[in-house]
Amino acid sequence: MELLKMMGERLKTLREEEHLTQKDMAELLNCTPSHYQKIEYGKVNISVSMLALLSDHFHVSTDYILGRAENQDINR
């Protein structure tokens, strides 16, 4: 699966597990809701700092968000 699409699907799942809206995520990332929606749809890339912020927020590894690991454990 394409990297951006995998990342978007993982972010959507993590967001939904915490009962957050796309608007909530956009506020966290300091972007517009439409930009965040494009992230979840795998249409745009994100910066390293945004990736780190998401990893910290959800307490998962960056490799998990990127689809490079199946284990969410940040200390694997």
C-alpha positions in Angstrom: 0.0 0.0 0.0 1.2 3.5 -0.8 3.0 5.2 2.2 0.8 8.3 2.4 -2.4 6.2 2.2 -1.2 3.8 4.9 -0.2 6.8 7.1 -3.6 8.4 6.6 -5.5 5.2 7.5 -3.4 4.7 10.6 -4.0 8.3 11.7 -7.7 8.0 11.1 -7.9 4.8 13.2 -5.8 6.4 16.0 -8.0 9.5 15.9 -11.2 7.5 16.1 -10.0 5.4 19.0 -9.6 8.6 21.0 -13.0 9.9 19.8 -11.4 13.0 18.2 -12.7 14.8 15.1 -10.7 15.9 12.2 -11.2 19.5 13.5 -9.7 18.4 16.8 -6.7 17.1 14.9 -6.4 20.2 12.8 -6.2 22.3 15.9 -3.6 20.1 17.4 -1.5 20.3 14.2 -2.2 24.0 13.7 -3.6 23.4 10.2 -7.0 23.7 8.6 -9.5 20.9 8.8 -9.4 20.5 5.1 -5.6 20.1 5.1 -5.9 17.5 7.9 -8.6 15.7 5.9 -6.1 15.5 3.0 -3.6 13.9 5.3 -6.0 11.2 6.2 -6.9 10.6 2.6 -3.2 10.2 1.7 -3.2 13.3 -0.5 -0.5 15.3 1.2 2.7 14.6 3.0 3.5 15.8 6.5 6.6 17.4 8.0 8.9 15.6 10.4 7.9 17.9 13.2 4.2 17.1 12.6 5.0 13.3 12.5 6.8 13.7 15.9 3.9 15.6 17.3 1.4 12.9 16.2 3.7 10.1 17.6 3.9 11.9 21.0 0.1 12.6 21.0 -0.9 9.1 20.3 2.0 7.4 22.2 3.0 5.3 19.2 6.2 5.0 17.2 6.7 7.1 14.1 7.4 3.8 12.2 3.9 2.7 13.2 2.3 5.9 11.8 4.3 5.5 8.6 3.2 1.9 8.2 6.8 0.6 8.6 5.9 -1.4 11.8 2.8 -3.3 12.9 3.6 -2.8 16.6 2.5 0.5 18.0 5.0 0.3 20.9 7.1 3.4 20.9 10.0 1.5 22.7 10.2 -1.5 20.4 
